Amino acid sequence: MRISRLALIPAAALAFAAPLAACSSDDSATNATTESAEVVTEETAEETEATSSDSSSSPVQVVATTTMLGDVAAQIVACANPESTATTLMPIGADPHDFAPSSSQVAQMVTAQVVIANGLGLEAGLDDALENAASDGATVIEIADLVDPIPFGAGGHDDHGHSDAKEDDHDDHDHDDEHSDDDHSDDEHSDDEHGHDDAKEDDHSEDEHSDDDHDHGDEDPHFWFDPLRMADAVDIIATDLATLRSDVDWAARAAELRSELEGVDAEMAALFATIPADRRLLVTNHDALGYLEARYGLEVVGTIVPGTSTTVETNPRAFADLVDLLVAEGIDVIFAETTDTTTLAEQLASEVIGRGDLDVQVVQLYTGALGEPGSGAETYLGLLRTTARAITDALA
């Protein structure tokens, strides 16, 4: 079991300015607001206890690790009774790679009914806490491993065909049949762990970096940059919550959220399509945009940190090679992250500028955490839209 480093989101930070779809009711769908699901702080979560063992009326208590999953979980739980809670461990702006839980947060995970984690090594600081929660009876869902993860470095060469999905109505990753046996082809999801074993060996055999650079393992945990994979995650979460509350139409709720996510996917595809083919080259702080790269026909050609985690240190040789790459390719944009310092990105930009006449800019993206209220990235959908717009504005 793999995990990440998070802290607690204040309720106000998840005052959803642009919420996902509303819960269905007998009369009509209504707009979800902050009052429809209580997103609790550390203090209020400690006071919340299950008041009934009756699965048809008892509150649902969910803990999510990352801010992205916390936002989505709160929108799903909004369909349960008002006493139900969706607690997010990480605070706004926290780097999932660099978080250790407090003792009270560990207690929250242990007492929760459902713990929604990213998995695949993103939250390494939570490994022990997740294992303890599972051993104490909580349902622990590690999402990334369940939504067909791609190998690190697959990027635009994703064997699931996501880079072309926007043109073929997602035929290579059919999300409408809720993970049926026919949902994925034998080539893409065979019994050999989704068919990734060969890709892993091929993708990394000539890598200039050693195996210990791949801190998450061979599969990429940053799945949230594919909205349709997050839609699959919604289905998975809703299915598990249905075992706790039989009176809630979780499937209908999941369908509403899927519709929202499909709409954002279309928006992002349209935005990225405006970037000229020769400008679709990304240089980033660390390898976090593989799913964005694979789904929308972009190409990550270099990363400042030569690994898959922000906790890995860069090395002089790789940094010098990256300077050469930017100069040779005429790349004038470096994408940094709001969850990490921009010092290295700014240093890279200055060295490239010193080598020629490129006017290099550093653009920060919301990658590992939601943004503050007013940032445009204070919700999961807002994070996707804001990131897509920032990349498009910088490159197009």
Secondary structure, 3 states (H helix, E strand, C coil): CCCCCCCCCCHHHHCCCCCCCCCCCCCCCCCCCHHHCECCCHHHHHHCCCCCCCCCCCCCEEEECCHHHHHHHHHHHCCCCCCCEEEECCCCCCCHHHCCCCHHHHHHHHHCCEEEECCCCCCHHHHHHHHHHHHCCCEEEEHHHHCCCCECCCHHHCCCCHHHHHHCCCHHHCCCCCCCCCCCCCCCCCCCCCCCHHHHHHHHCCCCCCHHHCCCCCECCCHHHCHHHHHHHHHHHHHHHCCCCCCCCHHHHHHHHHHHHHHHHHHHHHHHCCCCHHHCEEEECCCCCHHHHHHHCCEEEEECCCCCCCCCCCCHHHHHHHHHHHHHHCCCEEEEECCCCCHHHHHHHHHHHHHCCCCCEEEEECCCCCCCCCCCCCCHHHHHHHHHHHHHHHHC
